[in-house]
Amino acid sequence: MRNDLEIVVAADLNWGIGLNGTQTLVIPEDRRHFREVTGRGTVIVGRRTLLDFPGGRPLKNRRNIVLTRDGSFHAEGAETARGVEEALSLCAQDGAVFVIGGESIYKAFLPYCRRAHVTRIFANAENDAFFPELDKLPGWRLTDPGEEKESGGLRYAFQTWEKDG
Ligand SMILES: NC(=O)c1ccc[n+]([C@@H]2O[C@H](COP(=O)([O-])OP(=O)(O)OC[C@H]3O[C@@H](n4cnc5c(N)ncnc54)[C@H](OP(=O)(O)O)[C@@H]3O)[C@@H](O)[C@H]2O)c1
């Protein structure tokens, strides 16, 4: 079972990532960064987050694996997995694999990840979806704090977190 997956997430100071099924704080530069990081790799995404993509459609130029327990769910351009193990076996031979949320998917796949690309937004927004608090998790450390930038009044940094061992 591979344990080298990478996470891509935008989180505020409280590790908040979304409200009512959508992202609260949106930074255009972060969208670009997301495309650059995920490149032509494989993405693993929860059904709820997929529905929040433009038109509810999978991401272009990437292999999309959607997690759902709904046997009748189908999305053109995506493959479905009914659980973590099925998703991991589908992408066993792939190059870079990115876990792109949402909350339930980040939690379920965290044990199989070794790196997190975190767009840290230095603000506190209202959220009902959260990312695990990497700064309190044993084994995880901030290996690159990134450069602090500003966009639309929001300060942010592209951070890299890595898991030891
Ligand atoms: N800031 C960011 O970077 C970022 C990125 C992504 C998402 N988000 C936010 O995260 C929030 C959504 O998170 P969420 O947890 O509500 O939804 P989610 O993780 O996107 O999707 C949840 C759905 O995934 C399926 N699922 C989850 N675990 C599964 C498992 N072990 N096996 C099979 N299927 C599984 C289920 O689909 P079925 O109901 O079909 O069975 C479940 O309802 C939104 O607010 C979104 O904006 C933020």
The ligand as a Tripos MOL2 file, in Angstrom:
@<TRIPOS>MOLECULE
LIG
   48    52     1     0     0
SMALL
NO_CHARGES

@<TRIPOS>ATOM
      1 N1         -9.7580   24.7370    1.3610 N.am      1 LIG1
      2 C1         -9.5020   23.6890    0.6190 C.2       1 LIG1
      3 O1         -8.3830   23.5160    0.1290 O.2       1 LIG1
      4 C2        -10.5930   22.6920    0.3500 C.ar      1 LIG1
      5 C3        -10.3730   21.6390   -0.5820 C.ar      1 LIG1
      6 C4        -11.4000   20.7290   -0.7830 C.ar      1 LIG1
      7 C5        -12.5890   20.8500   -0.1050 C.ar      1 LIG1
      8 N2        -12.7510   21.8640    0.7850 N.ar      1 LIG1
      9 C6        -13.9910   22.0030    1.5530 C.3       1 LIG1
     10 O2        -14.2790   20.8120    2.2700 O.3       1 LIG1
     11 C7        -15.7010   20.7460    2.4590 C.3       1 LIG1
     12 C8        -16.2080   19.4040    2.0040 C.3       1 LIG1
     13 O3        -15.7250   18.3800    2.8710 O.3       1 LIG1
     14 P1        -16.6920   17.1570    3.2530 P.3       1 LIG1
     15 O4        -15.9670   16.3090    4.2280 O.co2     1 LIG1
     16 O5        -18.0230   17.6960    3.6130 O.co2     1 LIG1
     17 O6        -16.9170   16.4220    1.8510 O.3       1 LIG1
     18 P2        -15.9280   15.5830    0.9120 P.3       1 LIG1
     19 O7        -14.8310   14.9770    1.7480 O.co2     1 LIG1
     20 O8        -15.5370   16.3920   -0.2600 O.co2     1 LIG1
     21 O9        -16.9080   14.4530    0.3490 O.3       1 LIG1
     22 C9        -17.6190   13.6620    1.2640 C.3       1 LIG1
     23 C10       -18.1850   12.4820    0.5060 C.3       1 LIG1
     24 O10       -17.1330   11.6380    0.0400 O.3       1 LIG1
     25 C11       -17.5400   10.2750    0.1330 C.3       1 LIG1
     26 N3        -16.6560    9.5960    1.0820 N.ar      1 LIG1
     27 C12       -16.0090   10.1190    2.1560 C.ar      1 LIG1
     28 N4        -15.2810    9.1760    2.7720 N.ar      1 LIG1
     29 C13       -15.4630    8.0290    2.0750 C.ar      1 LIG1
     30 C14       -14.9660    6.7060    2.2100 C.ar      1 LIG1
     31 N5        -14.1140    6.3620    3.2060 N.pl3     1 LIG1
     32 N6        -15.3620    5.7830    1.3200 N.ar      1 LIG1
     33 C15       -16.2060    6.1010    0.3080 C.ar      1 LIG1
     34 N7        -16.7190    7.3410    0.1190 N.ar      1 LIG1
     35 C16       -16.3370    8.2910    0.9930 C.ar      1 LIG1
     36 C17       -18.9860   10.2910    0.5750 C.3       1 LIG1
     37 O11       -19.7410   10.4060   -0.6230 O.3       1 LIG1
     38 P3        -21.2430    9.7980   -0.7810 P.3       1 LIG1
     39 O12       -22.1010   10.6720    0.0840 O.co2     1 LIG1
     40 O13       -21.5250    9.9260   -2.2410 O.co2     1 LIG1
     41 O14       -21.1830    8.3770   -0.3100 O.co2     1 LIG1
     42 C18       -19.0690   11.5850    1.3690 C.3       1 LIG1
     43 O15       -20.3770   12.1010    1.4810 O.3       1 LIG1
     44 C19       -16.2950   21.8780    1.6390 C.3       1 LIG1
     45 O16       -16.5780   22.9830    2.4580 O.3       1 LIG1
     46 C20       -15.1790   22.2180    0.6650 C.3       1 LIG1
     47 O17       -15.2380   23.5630    0.2050 O.3       1 LIG1
     48 C21       -11.7800   22.7870    1.0090 C.ar      1 LIG1
@<TRIPOS>BOND
     1     1     2 1
     2     2     3 2
     3     2     4 1
     4     4     5 ar
     5     4    48 ar
     6     5     6 ar
     7     6     7 ar
     8     7     8 ar
     9     8     9 1
    10     8    48 ar
    11     9    10 1
    12     9    46 1
    13    10    11 1
    14    11    12 1
    15    11    44 1
    16    12    13 1
    17    13    14 1
    18    14    15 2
    19    14    16 1
    20    14    17 1
    21    17    18 1
    22    18    19 2
    23    18    20 1
    24    18    21 1
    25    21    22 1
    26    22    23 1
    27    23    24 1
    28    23    42 1
    29    24    25 1
    30    25    26 1
    31    25    36 1
    32    26    27 ar
    33    26    35 ar
    34    27    28 ar
    35    28    29 ar
    36    29    30 ar
    37    29    35 ar
    38    30    31 1
    39    30    32 ar
    40    32    33 ar
    41    33    34 ar
    42    34    35 ar
    43    36    37 1
    44    36    42 1
    45    37    38 1
    46    38    39 2
    47    38    40 1
    48    38    41 1
    49    42    43 1
    50    44    45 1
    51    44    46 1
    52    46    47 1
@<TRIPOS>SUBSTRUCTURE
     1 LIG1         1 GROUP 0 **** ****
